[in-house]
Amino acid sequence: MENSTITAIDGVTVGHVTDAQNATGVTVVRFAGEGATAAVSVQGAAPGTRETDLLDPGNLVDKVHAIVLTGGSAYGLDAASGVMAVLEAQGQGLEVMPGVVVPIVPAAVLFDLAIGSPGVRPSADWGKEAVTTASSQPVQSGNIGAGTGATVGKLGGPDLVTKGGLGSAVIVLPNGTRVAALVAVNAVGEIVDSRSGAVVAGVRSSRAGEYQSAVDLAMGMLDREGPIATNTTIGIVATDATLTKSELKKVAEMAHDGLARAIRPVHTQFDGDTVFAVSTGFEGSSEDSSPASGKSLNSIGVAAAKALELAIIDGVKAAESMLGVVASKDW
């Protein structure tokens, strides 16, 4: 079976820990060898992150060795410490002196404390398990890893939300370059399939199968208190093209267009939307080691946005109802 998920990119493996009983989990994306060049774009107003400043093109470190997407709000950042411990034990990391490495493991969190048990959060042990079990097999979508406790459509209150989830997609450009996305969908807004214009998940209406307009609800909130800190869509776009940090920064920024097409409203005061962009650039990949031209960089950025959009739809459509939260497939 053809792999249509992010592990179709050479050198990328993914592992999870899923706690369905407590509605939370962690997903670790690991990069082989010396790691992957990476950048990040944060466009939501309520992010929870770790080690993202170093991904600025002006800063020293180019390579990351893993990226953690996790539930548990800011508590879930602990999972990255467990990932670091495993990579250090295996000798993978930035060599800072002879025999001493520091694994570079950026992380982003989403808020999933509103369902399940808010006192159970991803820990360092969860991070260890997820990175140890990371594989190149196709990534499962829906209620797994960081998508376990994800929900969407929060503007109508907790009783009307729809289940979110983890999704992935791959696009192959005409020259053979692969561009893939992995995303945990936990948005304040509704999820829209741009191909049909239909809302596929969001603020459930009083009639089965129908949704209220999240945009109309958002515009009508005015002075009403919003669903503060209960959201955030976090994701990774990856390519086997060889790109610099500056180029990947642009790709990460362009990838947010995929969020804007699939989620409305998006990048709100109540979201911490964060997208990492990585380039494996391994020998034997579809691109050579020369810098990307403006045309090829543009193509990769557009493909990254499309892959992220498709991954969002995939994650929501694959999600299963749990703990009283209804999935789109059951609505």
VOGU-3710 file (C-alpha; in Angstrom, 3 decimals, decimal comma):
1> menstitaid> 0,000/0,000/0,000  1,325/3,426/-0,953  2,282/5,618/1,982  0,334/8,882/1,800  1,523/10,224/5,156  4,531/12,198/6,384  6,664/9,052/6,782  6,781/8,857/2,971  9,600/11,419/3,345  12,928/9,576/3,628
11> gvtvghvtda> 14,451/9,783/7,083  11,205/10,665/8,870  9,735/8,334/11,488  6,748/8,893/13,784  5,753/7,446/17,148  2,852/8,064/19,510  1,537/7,520/22,983  -2,260/7,515/23,136  -4,309/7,635/26,338  -7,926/7,288/25,184
21> qnatgvtvvr> -9,254/6,958/28,728  -7,905/10,366/29,711  -8,165/11,913/26,225  -4,615/13,043/25,673  -1,443/11,920/23,946  1,842/12,804/22,291  3,269/12,425/18,791  7,011/12,490/18,122  8,484/13,026/14,662  12,098/11,882/14,528
31> fagegataav> 14,702/12,661/11,863  17,489/10,276/10,925  21,229/10,894/10,955  22,312/14,442/11,693  18,706/15,614/11,748  16,678/17,912/9,517  16,969/21,612/8,780  13,978/23,369/10,325  12,094/26,621/10,785  8,799/27,587/12,396
41> svqgaapgtr> 5,964/30,062/11,983  3,674/30,873/14,916  0,582/32,823/13,863  -1,876/32,121/16,663  -2,006/34,413/19,685  -1,920/31,741/22,397  0,964/29,359/21,604  2,691/26,890/23,873  6,138/26,029/22,542  9,676/24,963/23,366
51> etdlldpgnl> 12,953/25,571/21,498  11,348/27,643/18,751  13,578/30,739/19,045  16,578/28,764/17,808  14,709/28,037/14,564  14,902/31,692/13,541  17,123/31,913/10,433  19,464/34,342/12,207  20,230/31,939/15,040  23,004/29,387/15,253
61> vdkvhaivlt> 21,535/25,880/15,145  20,285/24,613/11,766  19,317/21,015/12,502  16,662/19,484/14,725  16,634/15,815/15,699  12,947/15,449/16,578  9,817/17,554/16,923  7,140/16,911/19,542  3,439/17,594/19,031  1,593/17,044/22,288
71> ggsaygldaa> -1,578/17,471/24,265  -1,660/18,527/27,896  -1,331/22,266/27,363  1,969/23,685/28,697  2,359/20,644/30,970  2,789/18,470/27,885  6,099/20,138/27,050  7,643/17,731/29,563  7,428/15,040/26,868  10,284/16,678/24,979
81> sgvmavleaq> 12,669/15,997/27,884  12,034/12,276/27,516  12,728/12,452/23,788  16,004/14,236/24,512  17,031/11,538/26,996  16,552/8,747/24,452  18,371/10,594/21,673  21,243/11,474/24,007  21,592/7,815/25,038  21,781/6,900/21,356
91> gqglevmpgv> 24,387/9,573/20,622  22,157/11,689/18,376  22,329/15,423/18,898  24,390/18,561/18,480  27,960/17,834/19,568  28,892/20,599/22,011  32,173/19,051/23,155  33,895/15,699/22,607  31,552/12,933/23,709  28,729/15,290/24,688
101> vvpivpaavl> 25,645/15,867/22,537  22,556/18,007/23,061  19,562/16,765/21,064  17,561/19,629/19,566  13,869/18,857/20,127  11,403/21,698/19,536  7,838/21,124/20,728  4,362/22,606/20,469  1,297/21,888/22,594  -2,445/21,999/22,226
111> fdlaigspgv> -5,064/22,379/24,939  -7,028/19,157/25,512  -7,720/19,432/29,251  -11,434/20,063/28,722  -12,250/16,398/28,051  -10,987/13,322/29,827  -8,906/13,870/32,938  -7,156/17,273/33,090  -4,736/15,928/35,690  -3,249/13,372/33,288
121> rpsadwgkea> -0,803/14,901/30,826  1,984/13,699/28,550  5,192/13,266/30,519  8,868/12,639/29,893  8,150/8,904/30,046  5,559/9,309/27,310  8,125/11,118/25,195  10,592/8,271/25,723  8,028/5,694/24,645  6,899/7,649/21,594
131> vttassqpvq> 10,390/8,233/20,208  11,482/4,672/20,961  8,551/3,262/18,992  8,843/5,719/16,080  8,646/3,960/12,719  8,436/4,630/9,009  5,054/2,924/8,737  2,120/5,041/7,468  0,826/7,301/10,225  -2,600/6,461/11,630
141> sgnigagtga> -5,132/9,295/11,560  -7,813/10,361/14,037  -7,778/9,659/17,770  -4,091/8,955/18,164  -1,131/10,715/19,725  -1,471/14,480/19,917  -4,881/14,246/18,258  -6,423/12,061/20,965  -8,147/14,813/22,934  -8,434/17,349/20,120
151> tvgklggpdl> -11,757/19,080/19,421  -12,974/21,769/17,014  -15,797/24,291/16,877  -15,502/25,801/20,356  -17,397/29,056/19,772  -20,761/27,565/20,713  -19,549/26,236/24,036  -18,323/22,800/25,173  -21,592/20,986/24,504  -21,514/21,703/20,769
161> vtkgglgsav> -17,905/20,878/19,844  -16,943/18,202/17,311  -14,053/15,758/17,658  -10,739/16,763/16,120  -7,790/14,494/15,465  -4,398/13,805/13,916  -4,126/13,869/10,133  -1,481/13,566/7,432  -1,128/13,997/3,669  1,520/13,965/0,929
171> ivlpngtrva> 1,841/15,839/-2,359  4,327/14,807/-5,056  5,423/17,641/-7,338  6,058/17,071/-11,069  9,834/16,862/-10,485  9,368/14,117/-7,881  9,829/16,301/-4,793  7,652/15,155/-1,908  5,930/17,619/0,402  4,034/16,189/3,370
181> alvavnavge> 2,127/17,391/6,395  1,217/16,080/9,832  -1,231/18,044/11,968  -3,153/17,820/15,234  -6,429/19,660/14,646  -7,734/21,427/17,758  -9,214/24,665/16,417  -11,608/27,190/17,865  -13,116/27,456/14,391  -14,923/25,104/12,034
191> ivdsrsgavv> -13,308/22,779/9,490  -14,130/23,369/5,827  -13,468/21,231/2,762  -12,456/23,908/0,248  -13,118/21,566/-2,660  -16,847/21,606/-1,918  -17,163/24,524/0,480  -18,899/22,234/2,960  -18,350/22,421/6,712  -17,184/18,955/7,763
201> agvrssrage> -16,863/19,631/11,500  -17,520/22,515/13,817  -20,164/24,035/16,066  -22,963/21,477/15,936  -26,457/22,771/15,279  -29,722/21,574/16,802  -30,308/19,448/13,681  -28,150/16,384/13,110  -25,636/16,796/10,312  -25,763/20,592/10,376
211> yqsavdlamg> -23,377/23,160/11,855  -23,722/26,740/12,988  -21,471/29,301/11,325  -18,370/29,719/13,446  -17,547/32,931/11,572  -20,928/34,438/12,402  -20,546/33,357/16,008  -17,087/34,926/16,186  -18,268/38,222/14,708  -21,182/38,340/17,127
221> mldregpiat> -19,150/37,673/20,263  -18,271/41,337/20,847  -17,732/41,628/24,597  -18,654/38,049/25,429  -15,905/35,959/26,966  -14,355/33,609/24,443  -13,026/30,059/24,778  -9,652/31,289/26,004  -6,692/28,901/25,862  -8,743/25,889/24,801
231> nttigivatd> -7,492/25,465/21,246  -4,451/25,472/18,917  -3,722/23,579/15,723  -0,115/22,377/15,570  1,614/20,767/12,632  4,701/19,950/10,613  5,317/20,225/6,882  8,277/18,257/5,547  10,016/17,954/2,216  12,855/15,912/0,790
241> atltkselkk> 14,037/18,978/-1,117  17,198/20,629/0,209  16,207/23,976/1,733  17,885/26,477/4,051  16,404/27,778/7,298  15,429/31,025/5,572  13,679/29,135/2,793  11,931/26,881/5,291  10,741/29,927/7,212  8,957/31,048/4,057
251> vaemahdgla> 7,528/27,554/3,540  6,201/27,527/7,119  4,582/30,917/6,590  2,999/29,816/3,309  1,795/26,578/4,913  -0,456/28,624/7,189  -2,521/29,359/4,067  -3,642/25,738/4,313  -4,923/26,409/7,822  -6,775/29,480/6,564
261> rairpvhtqf> -8,497/27,495/3,818  -9,508/24,607/6,067  -10,220/26,389/9,366  -12,435/29,417/9,868  -11,871/31,545/11,772  -8,178/30,800/12,271  -5,177/32,511/13,947  -7,471/33,977/16,601  -6,705/35,308/20,057  -7,781/31,889/21,350
271> dgdtvfavst> -5,527/29,765/19,078  -1,790/29,139/19,244  -1,447/27,931/15,652  2,123/26,740/15,080  3,629/25,178/11,940  7,131/23,725/11,692  8,781/23,279/8,289  11,599/20,757/7,848  13,871/19,640/5,041  15,514/16,246/5,183
281> gfegssedss> 17,609/16,816/2,045  19,139/13,330/2,224  21,370/12,020/-0,518  19,274/10,277/-3,089  16,310/12,566/-2,522  14,535/14,099/-5,482  16,388/17,425/-5,172  20,103/18,091/-5,396  21,983/20,141/-2,793  21,831/23,422/-4,706
291> pasgkslnsi> 19,742/26,234/-3,235  16,104/26,312/-4,271  15,169/28,696/-7,052  12,342/31,143/-6,547  10,101/28,962/-8,685  10,858/25,728/-6,851  10,572/27,367/-3,433  7,222/28,798/-4,449  6,027/25,379/-5,617  7,110/23,758/-2,357
301> gvaaakalel> 5,397/26,439/-0,260  2,146/26,129/-2,207  2,309/22,339/-1,900  2,959/22,630/1,839  -0,208/24,687/2,262  -2,203/22,182/0,228  -0,784/19,194/2,108  -1,605/20,836/5,444  -5,132/21,604/4,280  -5,659/17,976/3,220
311> aiidgvkaae> -4,143/16,710/6,479  -6,591/18,808/8,504  -9,539/17,311/6,631  -8,048/13,831/7,045  -7,640/14,218/10,806  -11,205/15,378/11,376  -12,826/12,827/9,074  -10,869/9,966/10,667  -11,691/11,015/14,229  -13,964/8,814/16,363
321> smlgvvaskd> -16,529/9,948/18,931  -15,236/9,644/22,490  -16,173/10,640/26,025  -19,348/12,352/24,875  -17,673/14,353/22,102  -19,328/13,583/18,770  -17,182/13,001/15,674  -18,205/14,344/12,270  -18,735/10,820/10,946  -21,415/10,291/13,620
331> w> -23,117/13,656/13,136
//
